[in-house]
Amino acid sequence: MIPLLLVLLLALVLFGAGFALKALWWIAIIILVVWLLGFVIRPATGGGKRGRWYRW
């Protein structure tokens, strides 16, 4: 009985970790796309130069 519970617990932990990692990958991809779009869509500054869209 105990080995069966341990296997079920391990399956539950691995399923939760897999879901969390997949969600983190999607969040990372979205952030990367927004970051790359920031380089394409930059506001122009007063001197005609392209400005930075971030402040750091």
Predicted model as a PDB file, atoms N, CA, C, CB and O in Angstrom, pLDDT in the B-factor column:
MODEL        1                                                                  
ATOM      1  N   MET A   1       0.824  -1.202   0.000  1.00 79.00           N  
ATOM      2  CA  MET A   1       0.000   0.000   0.000  1.00 79.00           C  
ATOM      3  C   MET A   1       0.867   1.266   0.000  1.00 79.00           C  
ATOM      4  CB  MET A   1      -0.937  -0.001   1.215  1.00 79.00           C  
ATOM      5  O   MET A   1       0.584   2.221  -0.723  1.00 79.00           O  
ATOM      6  N   ILE A   2       1.909   1.261   0.807  1.00 82.00           N  
ATOM      7  CA  ILE A   2       2.770   2.441   0.896  1.00 82.00           C  
ATOM      8  C   ILE A   2       3.506   2.697  -0.428  1.00 82.00           C  
ATOM      9  CB  ILE A   2       3.784   2.270   2.039  1.00 82.00           C  
ATOM     10  O   ILE A   2       3.591   3.853  -0.843  1.00 82.00           O  
ATOM     11  N   PRO A   3       4.046   1.665  -1.114  1.00 84.00           N  
ATOM     12  CA  PRO A   3       4.685   1.943  -2.406  1.00 84.00           C  
ATOM     13  C   PRO A   3       3.725   2.544  -3.429  1.00 84.00           C  
ATOM     14  CB  PRO A   3       5.281   0.672  -2.966  1.00 84.00           C  
ATOM     15  O   PRO A   3       4.119   3.396  -4.225  1.00 84.00           O  
ATOM     16  N   LEU A   4       2.471   2.104  -3.411  1.00 83.00           N  
ATOM     17  CA  LEU A   4       1.482   2.661  -4.329  1.00 83.00           C  
ATOM     18  C   LEU A   4       1.239   4.137  -4.033  1.00 83.00           C  
ATOM     19  CB  LEU A   4       0.166   1.878  -4.238  1.00 83.00           C  
ATOM     20  O   LEU A   4       1.143   4.948  -4.954  1.00 83.00           O  
ATOM     21  N   LEU A   5       1.139   4.487  -2.756  1.00 87.00           N  
ATOM     22  CA  LEU A   5       0.952   5.891  -2.382  1.00 87.00           C  
ATOM     23  C   LEU A   5       2.171   6.734  -2.767  1.00 87.00           C  
ATOM     24  CB  LEU A   5       0.686   6.009  -0.872  1.00 87.00           C  
ATOM     25  O   LEU A   5       2.029   7.879  -3.198  1.00 87.00           O  
ATOM     26  N   LEU A   6       3.372   6.160  -2.608  1.00 87.00           N  
ATOM     27  CA  LEU A   6       4.578   6.897  -2.988  1.00 87.00           C  
ATOM     28  C   LEU A   6       4.628   7.133  -4.494  1.00 87.00           C  
ATOM     29  CB  LEU A   6       5.830   6.142  -2.534  1.00 87.00           C  
ATOM     30  O   LEU A   6       5.020   8.213  -4.936  1.00 87.00           O  
ATOM     31  N   VAL A   7       4.240   6.143  -5.282  1.00 86.00           N  
ATOM     32  CA  VAL A   7       4.221   6.311  -6.731  1.00 86.00           C  
ATOM     33  C   VAL A   7       3.183   7.354  -7.135  1.00 86.00           C  
ATOM     34  CB  VAL A   7       3.930   4.970  -7.426  1.00 86.00           C  
ATOM     35  O   VAL A   7       3.446   8.187  -8.003  1.00 86.00           O  
ATOM     36  N   LEU A   8       2.012   7.313  -6.516  1.00 85.00           N  
ATOM     37  CA  LEU A   8       0.985   8.321  -6.816  1.00 85.00           C  
ATOM     38  C   LEU A   8       1.432   9.722  -6.405  1.00 85.00           C  
ATOM     39  CB  LEU A   8      -0.326   7.968  -6.107  1.00 85.00           C  
ATOM     40  O   LEU A   8       1.178  10.693  -7.117  1.00 85.00           O  
ATOM     41  N   LEU A   9       2.092   9.821  -5.265  1.00 87.00           N  
ATOM     42  CA  LEU A   9       2.609  11.119  -4.821  1.00 87.00           C  
ATOM     43  C   LEU A   9       3.682  11.625  -5.780  1.00 87.00           C  
ATOM     44  CB  LEU A   9       3.179  11.016  -3.392  1.00 87.00           C  
ATOM     45  O   LEU A   9       3.707  12.810  -6.113  1.00 87.00           O  
ATOM     46  N   LEU A  10       4.557  10.747  -6.219  1.00 85.00           N  
ATOM     47  CA  LEU A  10       5.598  11.135  -7.180  1.00 85.00           C  
ATOM     48  C   LEU A  10       4.985  11.584  -8.502  1.00 85.00           C  
ATOM     49  CB  LEU A  10       6.568   9.966  -7.421  1.00 85.00           C  
ATOM     50  O   LEU A  10       5.435  12.565  -9.095  1.00 85.00           O  
ATOM     51  N   ALA A  11       3.966  10.873  -8.964  1.00 85.00           N  
ATOM     52  CA  ALA A  11       3.286  11.265 -10.201  1.00 85.00           C  
ATOM     53  C   ALA A  11       2.624  12.630 -10.036  1.00 85.00           C  
ATOM     54  CB  ALA A  11       2.235  10.208 -10.602  1.00 85.00           C  
ATOM     55  O   ALA A  11       2.670  13.450 -10.954  1.00 85.00           O  
ATOM     56  N   LEU A  12       2.022  12.881  -8.901  1.00 84.00           N  
ATOM     57  CA  LEU A  12       1.386  14.170  -8.647  1.00 84.00           C  
ATOM     58  C   LEU A  12       2.415  15.302  -8.621  1.00 84.00           C  
ATOM     59  CB  LEU A  12       0.616  14.128  -7.324  1.00 84.00           C  
ATOM     60  O   LEU A  12       2.173  16.371  -9.181  1.00 84.00           O  
ATOM     61  N   VAL A  13       3.547  15.075  -7.983  1.00 84.00           N  
ATOM     62  CA  VAL A  13       4.600  16.097  -7.913  1.00 84.00           C  
ATOM     63  C   VAL A  13       5.168  16.367  -9.304  1.00 84.00           C  
ATOM     64  CB  VAL A  13       5.731  15.654  -6.950  1.00 84.00           C  
ATOM     65  O   VAL A  13       5.372  17.521  -9.680  1.00 84.00           O  
ATOM     66  N   LEU A  14       5.423  15.300 -10.068  1.00 82.00           N  
ATOM     67  CA  LEU A  14       5.974  15.496 -11.412  1.00 82.00           C  
ATOM     68  C   LEU A  14       4.967  16.174 -12.331  1.00 82.00           C  
ATOM     69  CB  LEU A  14       6.406  14.156 -12.011  1.00 82.00           C  
ATOM     70  O   LEU A  14       5.356  16.980 -13.176  1.00 82.00           O  
ATOM     71  N   PHE A  15       3.686  15.867 -12.186  1.00 83.00           N  
ATOM     72  CA  PHE A  15       2.673  16.534 -12.996  1.00 83.00           C  
ATOM     73  C   PHE A  15       2.609  18.025 -12.657  1.00 83.00           C  
ATOM     74  CB  PHE A  15       1.296  15.877 -12.784  1.00 83.00           C  
ATOM     75  O   PHE A  15       2.517  18.863 -13.554  1.00 83.00           O  
ATOM     76  N   GLY A  16       2.657  18.350 -11.376  1.00 83.00           N  
ATOM     77  CA  GLY A  16       2.634  19.758 -10.955  1.00 83.00           C  
ATOM     78  C   GLY A  16       3.867  20.505 -11.429  1.00 83.00           C  
ATOM     79  O   GLY A  16       3.768  21.648 -11.875  1.00 83.00           O  
ATOM     80  N   ALA A  17       5.033  19.869 -11.337  1.00 84.00           N  
ATOM     81  CA  ALA A  17       6.268  20.516 -11.789  1.00 84.00           C  
ATOM     82  C   ALA A  17       6.252  20.709 -13.299  1.00 84.00           C  
ATOM     83  CB  ALA A  17       7.497  19.687 -11.374  1.00 84.00           C  
ATOM     84  O   ALA A  17       6.702  21.737 -13.804  1.00 84.00           O  
ATOM     85  N   GLY A  18       5.736  19.723 -14.011  1.00 82.00           N  
ATOM     86  CA  GLY A  18       5.669  19.845 -15.472  1.00 82.00           C  
ATOM     87  C   GLY A  18       4.741  20.970 -15.893  1.00 82.00           C  
ATOM     88  O   GLY A  18       5.051  21.720 -16.818  1.00 82.00           O  
ATOM     89  N   PHE A  19       3.617  21.090 -15.227  1.00 82.00           N  
ATOM     90  CA  PHE A  19       2.678  22.176 -15.536  1.00 82.00           C  
ATOM     91  C   PHE A  19       3.300  23.526 -15.218  1.00 82.00           C  
ATOM     92  CB  PHE A  19       1.365  22.001 -14.752  1.00 82.00           C  
ATOM     93  O   PHE A  19       3.170  24.466 -16.003  1.00 82.00           O  
ATOM     94  N   ALA A  20       3.978  23.637 -14.073  1.00 83.00           N  
ATOM     95  CA  ALA A  20       4.603  24.904 -13.686  1.00 83.00           C  
ATOM     96  C   ALA A  20       5.710  25.279 -14.663  1.00 83.00           C  
ATOM     97  CB  ALA A  20       5.166  24.815 -12.257  1.00 83.00           C  
ATOM     98  O   ALA A  20       5.835  26.446 -15.034  1.00 83.00           O  
ATOM     99  N   LEU A  21       6.507  24.317 -15.080  1.00 85.00           N  
ATOM    100  CA  LEU A  21       7.598  24.616 -16.008  1.00 85.00           C  
ATOM    101  C   LEU A  21       7.058  25.021 -17.371  1.00 85.00           C  
ATOM    102  CB  LEU A  21       8.528  23.409 -16.150  1.00 85.00           C  
ATOM    103  O   LEU A  21       7.607  25.911 -18.021  1.00 85.00           O  
ATOM    104  N   LYS A  22       5.982  24.369 -17.806  1.00 86.00           N  
ATOM    105  CA  LYS A  22       5.396  24.744 -19.094  1.00 86.00           C  
ATOM    106  C   LYS A  22       4.833  26.165 -19.021  1.00 86.00           C  
ATOM    107  CB  LYS A  22       4.284  23.740 -19.503  1.00 86.00           C  
ATOM    108  O   LYS A  22       4.990  26.943 -19.962  1.00 86.00           O  
ATOM    109  N   ALA A  23       4.183  26.503 -17.916  1.00 86.00           N  
ATOM    110  CA  ALA A  23       3.653  27.850 -17.747  1.00 86.00           C  
ATOM    111  C   ALA A  23       4.785  28.873 -17.718  1.00 86.00           C  
ATOM    112  CB  ALA A  23       2.818  27.942 -16.462  1.00 86.00           C  
ATOM    113  O   ALA A  23       4.652  29.956 -18.287  1.00 86.00           O  
ATOM    114  N   LEU A  24       5.895  28.542 -17.063  1.00 87.00           N  
ATOM    115  CA  LEU A  24       7.032  29.465 -17.011  1.00 87.00           C  
ATOM    116  C   LEU A  24       7.653  29.652 -18.395  1.00 87.00           C  
ATOM    117  CB  LEU A  24       8.093  28.953 -16.022  1.00 87.00           C  
ATOM    118  O   LEU A  24       8.104  30.750 -18.723  1.00 87.00           O  
ATOM    119  N   TRP A  25       7.682  28.597 -19.209  1.00 87.00           N  
ATOM    120  CA  TRP A  25       8.191  28.736 -20.572  1.00 87.00           C  
ATOM    121  C   TRP A  25       7.320  29.692 -21.373  1.00 87.00           C  
ATOM    122  CB  TRP A  25       8.257  27.369 -21.268  1.00 87.00           C  
ATOM    123  O   TRP A  25       7.841  30.535 -22.102  1.00 87.00           O  
ATOM    124  N   TRP A  26       5.994  29.574 -21.248  1.00 90.00           N  
ATOM    125  CA  TRP A  26       5.103  30.476 -21.986  1.00 90.00           C  
ATOM    126  C   TRP A  26       5.283  31.919 -21.529  1.00 90.00           C  
ATOM    127  CB  TRP A  26       3.640  30.048 -21.809  1.00 90.00           C  
ATOM    128  O   TRP A  26       5.270  32.834 -22.352  1.00 90.00           O  
ATOM    129  N   ILE A  27       5.452  32.133 -20.218  1.00 90.00           N  
ATOM    130  CA  ILE A  27       5.675  33.487 -19.704  1.00 90.00           C  
ATOM    131  C   ILE A  27       6.995  34.041 -20.238  1.00 90.00           C  
ATOM    132  CB  ILE A  27       5.677  33.491 -18.155  1.00 90.00           C  
ATOM    133  O   ILE A  27       7.070  35.210 -20.618  1.00 90.00           O  
ATOM    134  N   ALA A  28       8.030  33.209 -20.267  1.00 90.00           N  
ATOM    135  CA  ALA A  28       9.335  33.653 -20.790  1.00 90.00           C  
ATOM    136  C   ALA A  28       9.243  34.005 -22.266  1.00 90.00           C  
ATOM    137  CB  ALA A  28      10.401  32.566 -20.580  1.00 90.00           C  
ATOM    138  O   ALA A  28       9.862  34.975 -22.705  1.00 90.00           O  
ATOM    139  N   ILE A  29       8.491  33.243 -23.035  1.00 91.00           N  
ATOM    140  CA  ILE A  29       8.339  33.536 -24.476  1.00 91.00           C  
ATOM    141  C   ILE A  29       7.597  34.850 -24.675  1.00 91.00           C  
ATOM    142  CB  ILE A  29       7.586  32.387 -25.198  1.00 91.00           C  
ATOM    143  O   ILE A  29       7.964  35.642 -25.543  1.00 91.00           O  
ATOM    144  N   ILE A  30       6.556  35.091 -23.882  1.00 92.00           N  
ATOM    145  CA  ILE A  30       5.799  36.343 -23.997  1.00 92.00           C  
ATOM    146  C   ILE A  30       6.679  37.532 -23.655  1.00 92.00           C  
ATOM    147  CB  ILE A  30       4.564  36.320 -23.081  1.00 92.00           C  
ATOM    148  O   ILE A  30       6.637  38.555 -24.339  1.00 92.00           O  
ATOM    149  N   ILE A  31       7.478  37.405 -22.598  1.00 89.00           N  
ATOM    150  CA  ILE A  31       8.375  38.499 -22.206  1.00 89.00           C  
ATOM    151  C   ILE A  31       9.418  38.747 -23.289  1.00 89.00           C  
ATOM    152  CB  ILE A  31       9.068  38.183 -20.863  1.00 89.00           C  
ATOM    153  O   ILE A  31       9.745  39.899 -23.575  1.00 89.00           O  
ATOM    154  N   LEU A  32       9.945  37.684 -23.895  1.00 88.00           N  
ATOM    155  CA  LEU A  32      10.921  37.839 -24.964  1.00 88.00           C  
ATOM    156  C   LEU A  32      10.317  38.556 -26.166  1.00 88.00           C  
ATOM    157  CB  LEU A  32      11.464  36.480 -25.383  1.00 88.00           C  
ATOM    158  O   LEU A  32      10.967  39.416 -26.760  1.00 88.00           O  
ATOM    159  N   VAL A  33       9.083  38.215 -26.531  1.00 89.00           N  
ATOM    160  CA  VAL A  33       8.428  38.872 -27.666  1.00 89.00           C  
ATOM    161  C   VAL A  33       8.213  40.355 -27.372  1.00 89.00           C  
ATOM    162  CB  VAL A  33       7.078  38.189 -27.985  1.00 89.00           C  
ATOM    163  O   VAL A  33       8.462  41.201 -28.231  1.00 89.00           O  
ATOM    164  N   VAL A  34       7.753  40.672 -26.169  1.00 86.00           N  
ATOM    165  CA  VAL A  34       7.551  42.083 -25.810  1.00 86.00           C  
ATOM    166  C   VAL A  34       8.877  42.830 -25.829  1.00 86.00           C  
ATOM    167  CB  VAL A  34       6.891  42.204 -24.417  1.00 86.00           C  
ATOM    168  O   VAL A  34       8.939  43.973 -26.281  1.00 86.00           O  
ATOM    169  N   TRP A  35       9.939  42.192 -25.340  1.00 82.00           N  
ATOM    170  CA  TRP A  35      11.249  42.823 -25.321  1.00 82.00           C  
ATOM    171  C   TRP A  35      11.751  43.078 -26.736  1.00 82.00           C  
ATOM    172  CB  TRP A  35      12.245  41.959 -24.554  1.00 82.00           C  
ATOM    173  O   TRP A  35      12.291  44.148 -27.018  1.00 82.00           O  
ATOM    174  N   LEU A  36      11.577  42.099 -27.634  1.00 82.00           N  
ATOM    175  CA  LEU A  36      12.011  42.285 -29.020  1.00 82.00           C  
ATOM    176  C   LEU A  36      11.164  43.336 -29.735  1.00 82.00           C  
ATOM    177  CB  LEU A  36      11.944  40.958 -29.779  1.00 82.00           C  
ATOM    178  O   LEU A  36      11.691  44.104 -30.540  1.00 82.00           O  
ATOM    179  N   LEU A  37       9.872  43.383 -29.458  1.00 83.00           N  
ATOM    180  CA  LEU A  37       9.022  44.411 -30.060  1.00 83.00           C  
ATOM    181  C   LEU A  37       9.435  45.807 -29.592  1.00 83.00           C  
ATOM    182  CB  LEU A  37       7.545  44.153 -29.714  1.00 83.00           C  
ATOM    183  O   LEU A  37       9.262  46.782 -30.323  1.00 83.00           O  
ATOM    184  N   GLY A  38       9.968  45.905 -28.402  1.00 77.00           N  
ATOM    185  CA  GLY A  38      10.439  47.188 -27.893  1.00 77.00           C  
ATOM    186  C   GLY A  38      11.576  47.760 -28.712  1.00 77.00           C  
ATOM    187  O   GLY A  38      11.721  48.979 -28.800  1.00 77.00           O  
ATOM    188  N   PHE A  39      12.389  46.898 -29.317  1.00 73.00           N  
ATOM    189  CA  PHE A  39      13.469  47.390 -30.157  1.00 73.00           C  
ATOM    190  C   PHE A  39      12.956  47.823 -31.527  1.00 73.00           C  
ATOM    191  CB  PHE A  39      14.541  46.322 -30.313  1.00 73.00           C  
ATOM    192  O   PHE A  39      13.548  48.694 -32.165  1.00 73.00           O  
ATOM    193  N   VAL A  40      11.875  47.229 -31.974  1.00 76.00           N  
ATOM    194  CA  VAL A  40      11.315  47.579 -33.279  1.00 76.00           C  
ATOM    195  C   VAL A  40      10.450  48.830 -33.173  1.00 76.00           C  
ATOM    196  CB  VAL A  40      10.490  46.410 -33.846  1.00 76.00           C  
ATOM    197  O   VAL A  40      10.508  49.703 -34.038  1.00 76.00           O  
ATOM    198  N   ILE A  41       9.656  48.915 -32.121  1.00 75.00           N  
ATOM    199  CA  ILE A  41       8.714  50.024 -31.951  1.00 75.00           C  
ATOM    200  C   ILE A  41       9.264  50.947 -30.869  1.00 75.00           C  
ATOM    201  CB  ILE A  41       7.273  49.505 -31.577  1.00 75.00           C  
ATOM    202  O   ILE A  41       8.855  50.876 -29.710  1.00 75.00           O  
ATOM    203  N   ARG A  42      10.183  51.801 -31.255  1.00 67.00           N  
ATOM    204  CA  ARG A  42      10.763  52.746 -30.297  1.00 67.00           C  
ATOM    205  C   ARG A  42      10.310  54.150 -30.645  1.00 67.00           C  
ATOM    206  CB  ARG A  42      12.313  52.660 -30.288  1.00 67.00           C  
ATOM    207  O   ARG A  42      10.248  54.497 -31.824  1.00 67.00           O  
ATOM    208  N   PRO A  43       9.993  54.962 -29.654  1.00 60.00           N  
ATOM    209  CA  PRO A  43       9.612  56.342 -29.962  1.00 60.00           C  
ATOM    210  C   PRO A  43      10.818  57.165 -30.390  1.00 60.00           C  
ATOM    211  CB  PRO A  43       8.939  56.992 -28.753  1.00 60.00           C  
ATOM    212  O   PRO A  43      11.931  56.955 -29.908  1.00 60.00           O  
ATOM    213  N   ALA A  44      10.587  58.086 -31.282  1.00 57.00           N  
ATOM    214  CA  ALA A  44      11.654  58.982 -31.741  1.00 57.00           C  
ATOM    215  C   ALA A  44      11.823  60.115 -30.729  1.00 57.00           C  
ATOM    216  CB  ALA A  44      11.338  59.553 -33.165  1.00 57.00           C  
ATOM    217  O   ALA A  44      10.846  60.601 -30.158  1.00 57.00           O  
ATOM    218  N   THR A  45      13.058  60.524 -30.518  1.00 59.00           N  
ATOM    219  CA  THR A  45      13.334  61.638 -29.613  1.00 59.00           C  
ATOM    220  C   THR A  45      13.307  62.946 -30.402  1.00 59.00           C  
ATOM    221  CB  THR A  45      14.707  61.451 -28.901  1.00 59.00           C  
ATOM    222  O   THR A  45      13.070  62.944 -31.610  1.00 59.00           O  
ATOM    223  N   GLY A  46      13.548  64.054 -29.718  1.00 54.00           N  
ATOM    224  CA  GLY A  46      13.466  65.358 -30.360  1.00 54.00           C  
ATOM    225  C   GLY A  46      14.474  65.571 -31.464  1.00 54.00           C  
ATOM    226  O   GLY A  46      14.182  66.285 -32.424  1.00 54.00           O  
ATOM    227  N   GLY A  47      15.670  64.968 -31.362  1.00 54.00           N  
ATOM    228  CA  GLY A  47      16.706  65.169 -32.360  1.00 54.00           C  
ATOM    229  C   GLY A  47      16.567  64.266 -33.574  1.00 54.00           C  
ATOM    230  O   GLY A  47      17.445  64.262 -34.436  1.00 54.00           O  
ATOM    231  N   GLY A  48      15.507  63.516 -33.662  1.00 54.00           N  
ATOM    232  CA  GLY A  48      15.323  62.616 -34.778  1.00 54.00           C  
ATOM    233  C   GLY A  48      15.922  61.237 -34.543  1.00 54.00           C  
ATOM    234  O   GLY A  48      15.704  60.316 -35.330  1.00 54.00           O  
ATOM    235  N   LYS A  49      16.684  61.097 -33.450  1.00 59.00           N  
ATOM    236  CA  LYS A  49      17.262  59.797 -33.134  1.00 59.00           C  
ATOM    237  C   LYS A  49      16.205  58.896 -32.519  1.00 59.00           C  
ATOM    238  CB  LYS A  49      18.462  59.947 -32.181  1.00 59.00           C  
ATOM    239  O   LYS A  49      15.193  59.360 -31.993  1.00 59.00           O  
ATOM    240  N   ARG A  50      16.457  57.623 -32.598  1.00 57.00           N  
ATOM    241  CA  ARG A  50      15.547  56.667 -31.967  1.00 57.00           C  
ATOM    242  C   ARG A  50      15.873  56.603 -30.485  1.00 57.00           C  
ATOM    243  CB  ARG A  50      15.656  55.252 -32.626  1.00 57.00           C  
ATOM    244  O   ARG A  50      17.031  56.430 -30.106  1.00 57.00           O  
ATOM    245  N   GLY A  51      14.848  56.743 -29.643  1.00 58.00           N  
ATOM    246  CA  GLY A  51      15.061  56.717 -28.210  1.00 58.00           C  
ATOM    247  C   GLY A  51      14.975  55.309 -27.652  1.00 58.00           C  
ATOM    248  O   GLY A  51      14.612  54.362 -28.350  1.00 58.00           O  
ATOM    249  N   ARG A  52      15.310  55.197 -26.403  1.00 59.00           N  
ATOM    250  CA  ARG A  52      15.190  53.910 -25.736  1.00 59.00           C  
ATOM    251  C   ARG A  52      13.787  53.776 -25.187  1.00 59.00           C  
ATOM    252  CB  ARG A  52      16.240  53.760 -24.611  1.00 59.00           C  
ATOM    253  O   ARG A  52      13.214  54.750 -24.700  1.00 59.00           O  
ATOM    254  N   TRP A  53      13.224  52.573 -25.259  1.00 56.00           N  
ATOM    255  CA  TRP A  53      11.880  52.359 -24.735  1.00 56.00           C  
ATOM    256  C   TRP A  53      11.920  51.925 -23.276  1.00 56.00           C  
ATOM    257  CB  TRP A  53      11.144  51.316 -25.570  1.00 56.00           C  
ATOM    258  O   TRP A  53      10.881  51.792 -22.631  1.00 56.00           O  
ATOM    259  N   TYR A  54      13.118  51.708 -22.764  1.00 57.00           N  
ATOM    260  CA  TYR A  54      13.272  51.326 -21.362  1.00 57.00           C  
ATOM    261  C   TYR A  54      14.131  52.368 -20.689  1.00 57.00           C  
ATOM    262  CB  TYR A  54      13.895  49.904 -21.215  1.00 57.00           C  
ATOM    263  O   TYR A  54      14.752  53.192 -21.360  1.00 57.00           O  
ATOM    264  N   ARG A  55      14.173  52.341 -19.370  1.00 55.00           N  
ATOM    265  CA  ARG A  55      14.904  53.384 -18.627  1.00 55.00           C  
ATOM    266  C   ARG A  55      16.175  52.892 -17.962  1.00 55.00           C  
ATOM    267  CB  ARG A  55      14.014  53.974 -17.583  1.00 55.00           C  
ATOM    268  O   ARG A  55      16.832  53.675 -17.275  1.00 55.00           O  
ATOM    269  N   TRP A  56      16.553  51.638 -18.132  1.00 51.00           N  
ATOM    270  CA  TRP A  56      17.765  51.157 -17.481  1.00 51.00           C  
ATOM    271  C   TRP A  56      18.887  51.012 -18.406  1.00 51.00           C  
ATOM    272  CB  TRP A  56      17.533  49.885 -16.824  1.00 51.00           C  
ATOM    273  O   TRP A  56      19.977  50.614 -17.996  1.00 51.00           O  
TER     274      TRP A  56                                                      
ENDMDL                                                                          
END                                                                             
